[in-house]
Amino acid sequence: MNNASTKFSDNYDVKEELGKGAFSVVRRCVHKSTCAEFAAKIINTKKLSARDFQKLEREARICRKLQHPNIVRLHDSIQEESYHYLVFDLVTGGELFEDIVAREFYSEADASHCIQQILESIAYCHANSIVHRDLKPENLLLASKQKGAAVKLADFGLAIEVTADQEAWFGFAGTPGYLSPEVLKKDPYGKPVDIWACGVILYILLVGYPPFWDEDQHRLYAQIKAGAYDYPSPEWDTVRPEAKQLIDRMLTVNPKKRITAEEALKVPWICNRDRVASAMHRQDTVDCLKKFNARRKLKAAISAVHMVTRMGGLLRTSDSTGSMASSSGSGPSPQDTVVMTDDGQGTSTQTHPEEGAILTTMIATRNLSSKLSAAAAASAAEGGE
């Protein structure tokens, strides 16, 4: 649906707030005639620059093209004088990674099923000439809280449209720990960047920590560009060789030699998981994933505070064209989403720790202070072990 000539309030009743960004709010809404529930992102377009408005239109255009059981679907897009309304599936299951740590049983075969659904969504995107560019745990949601609920890929705020297997320099975009070598090298890139991120996610799904990590961003980027990761003992000793082989094919530094989503779906560890993947419970993975979740939530909360502080400075230095400049020399943290685009008028860099997302905010049902206290408590508990 695209009701450009219809008022949002004619069709929907607005309910409680689910999340909030710098220029938008996400609310549960109910369709008046069908009583179906959705999540509406309400963007104040008066606060958007011309460039941001173009990005919003691109995101809505991409989302309208995508209809897949493993992608959060855009059902409606309504433009009014001061607001743009994007009406999505209401996904209520929260983040996949948070659900895993709450399960009583989690195995290598479960990890195989998770990455299969992610790969299904990416294969569909790539078949429709869409590159997501920001695959990470925060963008992997569950349709509901029911056992076996579908994994849903969310947040196409950084997604781009490409022509077939086109590779070009589309700008520096993504989240540091999930960026591919070709993006970091500022080489031409395309669909393989999503497969690299899938490799990072699969690695985490199997042991609960990432293949590349360093608090210093320069060292982190050096690891990624070199493809410098390993499979430490003892946690990897119980992972089947087929799983490691798939990770190796996803984390191949040369994008031309990297496995595609369609090829990955045909690997026996995925398509014949009952026979190939281990069904042993991986308690150590769950324990590590709990700590990983706590760290990234804490970093996201701290980054959100930094973003608010930066935005205050940016707004004070905004020029008449709507572009913004910051005097801050601090770089993004390893959990920030970074966007850098070359537009012929210079280079602009923006850090988006949760905002850039249309859907990530839907799961932000707790306020910032509770995120900080919960993550800090978990981090303190870890330090006391």
PECORGI-V62940 format. One record per residue. N is the residue number from 1. RES is the residue in one letter. SS is DSSP state (H for helix, E for strand, C for the rest). Layout:
N	RES	SS
N	RES	SS
This chain:
1	M	C
2	N	C
3	N	C
4	A	C
5	S	C
6	T	C
7	K	C
8	F	H
9	S	H
10	D	H
11	N	H
12	Y	E
13	D	E
14	V	E
15	K	E
16	E	E
17	E	E
18	L	E
19	G	E
20	K	E
21	G	C
22	A	C
23	F	C
24	S	E
25	V	E
26	V	E
27	R	E
28	R	E
29	C	E
30	V	E
31	H	E
32	K	C
33	S	C
34	T	C
35	C	C
36	A	C
37	E	E
38	F	E
39	A	E
40	A	E
41	K	E
42	I	E
43	I	E
44	N	E
45	T	H
46	K	H
47	K	H
48	L	C
49	S	C
50	A	H
51	R	H
52	D	H
53	F	H
54	Q	H
55	K	H
56	L	H
57	E	H
58	R	H
59	E	H
60	A	H
61	R	H
62	I	H
63	C	H
64	R	H
65	K	H
66	L	C
67	Q	C
68	H	C
69	P	C
70	N	C
71	I	E
72	V	C
73	R	C
74	L	E
75	H	E
76	D	E
77	S	E
78	I	E
79	Q	E
80	E	C
81	E	C
82	S	C
83	Y	E
84	H	E
85	Y	E
86	L	E
87	V	E
88	F	E
89	D	E
90	L	C
91	V	C
92	T	C
93	G	C
94	G	C
95	E	E
96	L	H
97	F	H
98	E	H
99	D	H
100	I	H
101	V	H
102	A	H
103	R	C
104	E	C
105	F	C
106	Y	C
107	S	E
108	E	H
109	A	H
110	D	H
111	A	H
112	S	H
113	H	H
114	C	H
115	I	H
116	Q	H
117	Q	H
118	I	H
119	L	H
120	E	H
121	S	H
122	I	H
123	A	H
124	Y	H
125	C	H
126	H	H
127	A	H
128	N	C
129	S	C
130	I	E
131	V	E
132	H	C
133	R	C
134	D	C
135	L	C
136	K	C
137	P	H
138	E	H
139	N	H
140	L	E
141	L	E
142	L	E
143	A	C
144	S	C
145	K	C
146	Q	C
147	K	C
148	G	C
149	A	C
150	A	C
151	V	E
152	K	E
153	L	E
154	A	C
155	D	C
156	F	C
157	G	C
158	L	C
159	A	C
160	I	E
161	E	E
162	V	C
163	T	C
164	A	C
165	D	C
166	Q	C
167	E	C
168	A	E
169	W	C
170	F	C
171	G	C
172	F	E
173	A	E
174	G	E
175	T	E
176	P	H
177	G	H
178	Y	H
179	L	C
180	S	C
181	P	H
182	E	H
183	V	H
184	L	H
185	K	C
186	K	C
187	D	C
188	P	C
189	Y	E
190	G	C
191	K	C
192	P	H
193	V	H
194	D	H
195	I	H
196	W	H
197	A	H
198	C	H
199	G	H
200	V	H
201	I	H
202	L	H
203	Y	H
204	I	H
205	L	H
206	L	H
207	V	H
208	G	C
209	Y	C
210	P	C
211	P	C
212	F	C
213	W	C
214	D	C
215	E	C
216	D	C
217	Q	H
218	H	H
219	R	H
220	L	H
221	Y	H
222	A	H
223	Q	H
224	I	H
225	K	H
226	A	H
227	G	C
228	A	C
229	Y	C
230	D	C
231	Y	C
232	P	C
233	S	C
234	P	C
235	E	C
236	W	C
237	D	C
238	T	C
239	V	C
240	R	C
241	P	H
242	E	H
243	A	H
244	K	H
245	Q	H
246	L	H
247	I	H
248	D	H
249	R	H
250	M	H
251	L	C
252	T	C
253	V	C
254	N	C
255	P	H
256	K	H
257	K	H
258	R	C
259	I	C
260	T	C
261	A	H
262	E	H
263	E	H
264	A	H
265	L	H
266	K	C
267	V	C
268	P	H
269	W	H
270	I	H
271	C	H
272	N	C
273	R	H
274	D	H
275	R	H
276	V	H
277	A	C
278	S	C
279	A	C
280	M	C
281	H	E
282	R	C
283	Q	H
284	D	H
285	T	H
286	V	H
287	D	H
288	C	H
289	L	H
290	K	H
291	K	H
292	F	H
293	N	H
294	A	H
295	R	H
296	R	H
297	K	H
298	L	H
299	K	H
300	A	H
301	A	H
302	I	H
303	S	H
304	A	H
305	V	H
306	H	H
307	M	H
308	V	H
309	T	H
310	R	H
311	M	H
312	G	H
313	G	H
314	L	H
315	L	H
316	R	H
317	T	C
318	S	C
319	D	C
320	S	C
321	T	C
322	G	C
323	S	C
324	M	C
325	A	C
326	S	C
327	S	C
328	S	C
329	G	C
330	S	C
331	G	C
332	P	C
333	S	C
334	P	C
335	Q	C
336	D	C
337	T	E
338	V	E
339	V	E
340	M	E
341	T	E
342	D	E
343	D	C
344	G	C
345	Q	C
346	G	C
347	T	E
348	S	E
349	T	E
350	Q	E
351	T	E
352	H	C
353	P	C
354	E	C
355	E	C
356	G	C
357	A	C
358	I	C
359	L	C
360	T	H
361	T	H
362	M	H
363	I	H
364	A	C
365	T	C
366	R	C
367	N	C
368	L	H
369	S	H
370	S	H
371	K	H
372	L	H
373	S	H
374	A	H
375	A	H
376	A	H
377	A	H
378	A	H
379	S	H
380	A	H
381	A	H
382	E	H
383	G	H
384	G	C
385	E	C
